Amino acid sequence: MLAVFGSVALDTIRTPTRTQVNTLGGSASYAAVSASYFARTGLVSTAGTNLPARYKNALARHVDMRGLEIKKGRTFHYDARYDRRLESRKSLRVELGVTKGHDTAVPDAYKKSKFVYLANSDPAQNVRVLASFDAPKFAMCDTIDLWINTKRDAVKRMIAKTDATVINYEEARLLTKEHDAPSCAKKIASWGATFVIIKKDEHGAILYHGGDAYPYAAFPARRYVDPTGAGDAFGGAIMGYLESRNSYTLRNVRRAVAHGIVMGAMAVERHGIGAILDRNRKEIASRVGEYGRITRF
């Protein structure tokens, strides 16, 4: 089983065409649902008693829910607005709710997981959660500017404890204080990451390993509606694919990133997490095949 740790949230997301209030979101929600199309996935997170039953049921159709702790209080809430071109997002409000000062417990049934994804969350808490697993053979982490600005040293310690880091290009520059992707990747690798995956949003991604770079073009989304959660879906698909192969060779990691590119693109085609909740493996496999065709010369 793949274990995914991160946030389950109630999001208010404002795009030029629609505002969604208290919709299901969170890094772990997107990542775990995305991963579930490739492998059995367990969700590790904490939510408040105000998380609607319909959202818990939606998650339960995709993932093992024994790791979702429901605690008295309010669920993590994130409020943000996108510009009219969906190119930048402004955070308006973050309410930690029941996650403030709380360490989520990893269920015994998950502790033997060999693949662990630490989705965007407090890096110090990520390290503590990772230590709860018996002997994972491959762990990947993600982070964002909030943690880089407030807990940079903890982010570096988290990277040192994991095998791979996935990070947005601008945040990689912020973290490393470098100005180009190769230099960013080299510095992150020097902190302990065997694989560094730099997300470049609508421009695709670059995988770095052993001094080599493997660029990935973006997959053409059918529509571009809401980019929320696309990076989490990208990371979740990578880890789900690796779990399905029970392998993290360079060849499999390269193929996993291609699957992540496709799932990230699918995540932007509708508003909210609904963009990936109702997909199917046949559709995903078809898009991966299409991606392979259009990127071969």
N, C-alpha and C positions, 0 to 999 in steps of 0.2 A: 504493500500500500504506500502511496505517496502521501505525505503529511504536509499540509499547507497551513502556515501560521500567519495571521495578520488581522486586519480589522473587518468586522461586519458592521455596516453603518447604515444610517438613514441620511440620505443625501438630498440637498436642495440644489439642483443644477439648472442654471439659467443660460439657455442658448438663444440665438436670435429668433428661433421659430417656436420655442416652447420653454416653459418653466415647469420642472417637476419638483414637487415638494414632498419631502420624507419618502423618497423612493429607495428601494434596496440598493445599497452600494457597499463600498469597502474593498480594500485590496485583496483580502482573503476570499471574499465572495466572487469577485471576477476571476481571480487566479484559479480557485478550486473548481469552479464551473467549467472554465476552459480546459483544465487538466483532465476533467472527468470524461471527456470524449476520447481519451487515449488510455487512461488507467484508472483503477479504483483509487479514490481520493478521499482522505479524511480531513475534515475541517477543524482547525484548532483556533478558537477565538472566544471572545466574551461579548455578550449583548445584554441589553437591559430588558426589563419586563414589558417595555412599550414596543418591542419588535413585533409587528403584526404576524399572526399565525400564517397568513397567506405567503409571507416572505420565507418563513421557516419551512413551509411546505414546498415552496419553489426550490429552495436549496436542497431539501431532502430528496427531491427527485433526481438529483445529480450526485450528491456526495454523502459520505458517512457523517452523521451529525453527533456522534458520541463526544466529540471534542468541542462542541459549542456549549459553553457555559452560560446559562441565563441567570443574571444577578439582579437583585432588586435595585431599581433605578432606571436611568435613561440611557439609551443606546448612543454610542458615538455618533455625532452629527457633524456633517460637513456641508458648508454653503459656499457656492462659487458661481462666478459669472464669466462666460466666454465673450470675447469680442465678436464683432459681426462676421469676421472671416474665420472664426474658430481657430485662430492661430495663437492666442494667448488666453490664459485663465487667471482671474483674480480671486484669491481666497477672501471671502467676506467674513466667515465665522467658522471656528472650529470649537466644538464642545466635546471634551473627552468622555464625559458621562461616566459609566461604570468602569471604563478602562483606566481611569486615572489612578495611578499607584497600585494597580492590581496586576498580578502575574497569573496568566491563564495556565491551568494545569493541563499537562499532556496525559490523556488517558493511557492506562496500561496497555490497552489493545493497539496503540499506535507506537509504542516505544521501540519496537523492533523494526520500524520503517527504515528502509535502506536509502530512500530518497526523501529529502526534506527541503521545502521551499520556504524561506523567510521573506514573505512579501513585505511591502513597505510598512514599517512599524518602528517603534522606539528601538534603536540598535542595541542598547543595553539589555532590554527585555528579550530581544531576539537571541542574544548570546545565552541568556539564562534558559530560554526555551530549548535551544539547540542542545544544551547540556543535559536535558531531560531524556533525550533519546539514547538508546543503548550503544549503538555503533553504526550510525549512518555512514554509508560509503560515498555519498555525494550530496552536498548541500549547496544551495545557491541563495544569494541575498539580493535585495533591492533596497534602494533608499531614495530620498528626495531632499530638496533644498531645506525644508524645515529642520531635519535632523543634522544636515551638514552644517547649518548655521548655528545650531544650538548644542550639538553633541558630536563634533567632528572626530575627536579622539575615539569615542565609542564606535563611530562608523568604521574607523580604521581597524579597531579590535575585532569588529564583526567580520570584516573582510578577511582578516587573518585566520578566522575560525572556519571559514567556508571555502569551497572549492571553486566557486564561480560567482561573479558579480555581474548583475545586469543593471544598467544605469543610463539615464537620459544624457545626451551629449552636453547640454548646458550645465547639468548638475555634475557631470564628470569634470568639467572645467572648474566649476566652483570648488569641488572637493580637492582636486589635485593642484589647483592654482597653475595649471598648464593651459595652453591656448589651442592646441590641435589634438585631434583624436589619438594619433599614435603615441604622443607623449603622455596623454592621460592614461591610456591603456598600460603603457610601460610602468608608470608610477603605481597604478592600482595593482598590477602584477607583482611589483616589488614588495607590496604589503602582504602578499600571500595568495592572491587569486590565480589559479591555474588557467581559468578561462575568464576573459573580460568581454562582455557584450555591451556595446554602446548603441543605444536606441537613438535613431535620428528622425523619429516621428514619420511624417509623410515621405521622407527620403530613405526609409528602410533602416538598416542596422549594419554594424560591422562587428564580427567576431575576431578577437585577438587570442592567439595561443602560440606559445613558444617562439615569439618574435615574428610570427606570420600573421597577416591580416586577411580575412575572408569577408568581402563586402556582399551585402544582400540588397537588391533593389526592393522597393516597396511593392506590395501586391495591390493592383488597382481595385479599390473598393467600389461596389456597385453604386453606393451613395455615400456622402460624407455628412452625417447628421449630428453626431455627438461623440467626441473623442474620449469622454470619461471612461476610465477603466481599460483603455486599449493596451497600455503598457503592462497592466496586471494580467490581462488575457494573454499577451505575448509571453510573459514569463511563465505563466501557468501551463501553457501549451508545451513550452520547452521541457519543463520538468515532467509533465504527463507523458510525453513521448519517450524520454529517457527511462522513466519507470517502466514503460511498456516493453522496452528493449532490455531492461535490467543491465544497462551498459552505459558508460560515459566515455567511450573512445572518441577520438577526434571526429571520425566519420559519423558516429551517431549524434554527437553534439552539433555538427554542421547540419545534419538532416533535421535535428530538433529545432534549430533556429528557423529553418524554412517553414516548419509547421507553426512556429510562433508568429512569423510574419503574416501568415494567412489568418490565424485567429485574431491577431491584432487588427487586421483590416476588417474582418467581419464584425468586430466589436463597435466600429464607428458607424455602422449602416442603419442603426435605429437608435432611439432615445433610450439611455439607461442600459441596465444589465439584460433587459429583454432582447437586446441584439444578439446575445449568445445563449440565452436560456432555451430557445426552441429550435436549435440547429440539430443536425443529425450527422452520424459518422459518414454516411455516403456522400452528403453534400460537401463535407470538409475534405474527404479524400479526393473528390472531384476538383475542388479548388487547389489543393496541393499539387495535383497532376497538372492543372492549368498553369500554376506558378512555375513548375518545372519546365514546361514547354516554352513559356515566354521569356525565361531567363537563360535558355540554351542558345548558342549561336551556331 
